[in-house]
Amino acid sequence: MANAPGETLACDKLWTNARLATMSPAVEASYGAIEDGVVAARGGRIVYAGPRSEAPAFQAAETIDCQGRWITPGLIDCHTHLVYGGDRAHEFELRLQGATYEEIARAGGGILSTVKATREASEDALFASADRRLAALIAEGVTTVEIKSGYGLEQQAELKQLRVARRIGRERPVTVRTTFLGAHAVPPEFKGRSGDYTALVAGPILDAVSAEGLADAVDVFCEGIAFSPAETKAVFEAAKAKGLAIKVHAEQLSNLYGAKLAAEMGALSADHLEYLDEDGIIAMAKAGTVAVVLPGAFYFLRETQKPPIELMRKHGVAIALATDANPGSSPLTSPLLVFNMACTLFRVTPEEALAGLTRHAATALGLQDEVGTLEAGKRCDLAIWEIERPAELAYRIGFNPLHTRIWNGQ
């Protein structure tokens, strides 16, 4: 930030004696690192983040000596299903005893058990259970979280999930982006009639979601066990007609070219992507669609097909990471474990992992101008860590080195 000679910059808070992992591409060092850095904030926005040697004089209401700690952008969990009823721990036991997914589903388990519990739960009950999961994310430095619906699969239950997600954003110190995922699975009452259900999602339910302003984006699970590319396209066209962003669950279990379709329609992100091919990657690169990889689901489901990280690098596709926190395939609420899993399972580098939970995660939510890097003008969302180098965030397992979390400058 340019200042006239002798000018003093007023700020609410000033963090000094810090090492900054700015994650800004404008800073050429690895991690966008600045060894002797300063961050200043006013009105919840960063007014300066850079070297102490280049900083203006500050008039600060409060100065915090970071004593050499590292500051990163606040972490961003860009793919979660935090709001749902019940849990699936019993099914986990059954699977370990040899029961197949099909056997569990026939007995009323699987996603339909979560749908039943979610439909029966009150908004207050859903808020209370989601709040506990959110607390785990906040404790590890998350300042922005995306929350999807998709466990109601009928109008009132989907609206209920999204209202709870919006309430979390109003009542808790975290920025929430909400995503309508009505096309998550075919509900039991529409068995064998996925097209009829898709028409309901893209019509009356989306109309109601839009009328209440409950969603920032619309997502579809494009997969053999869920919705076809044609059904996916119909939902996306309806979403775009209402000015909503689109995202896709794609190429998790097979390649239906859902990521390519979504990219060609301007999707913010395509998520999972274990079976993504090079054509899909090229389409994503051309569109600027972010690849969100989800190591928690890969690990929990004991998958063997890894997402094509090297091809994504080759074509310059931004790679984001997320917990995919959900009851069935990724009951994970630790972004720090996501760092390690991504590096260990997918051979993502620690720097790529940190970018994946900051800068690229912001882009996956359409928030790249607001958060994700330490730069003047962006929201003052910080995570301050007791570490010697940023790679520690990915290196340690089951250890939380967070010292302080700052959201909106507080």
Secondary structure, 3 states (H helix, E strand, C coil): CCCCCCCEEEEEEEEEEEEEECCCCCCCCHHHEEEEEEEEEECCEEEEEEEHHHCCEEEEEEEEECCCCEEEECEEECCCCCCCCCCCHHHHHHHHCCCCHHHHHHCCCCHHHHHHHHHHCCHHHHHHHHHHHHHHHHHCCEEEEEEECCCCCCHHHHHHHHHHHHHHHHHCCCEEEEEEEEECCCCHHHCCCHHHHHHHHHHHHHHHHHHCCCCCEEEEEECCCCECHHHHHHHHHHHHHCCCEEEEEECCCCCCCHHHHHHHCCCCEEEECCCCCHHHHHHHHHHCCEEEECHHHHHHCCCCCCCCHHHHHHHCCCEEECCCCCCCCCCCCCHHHHHHHHHHHHCCCHHHHHHHCCHHHHHHCCCCCCCCCCCCCCECCEEEECCCCCCHHHHCCCCCCEEEEECCCC
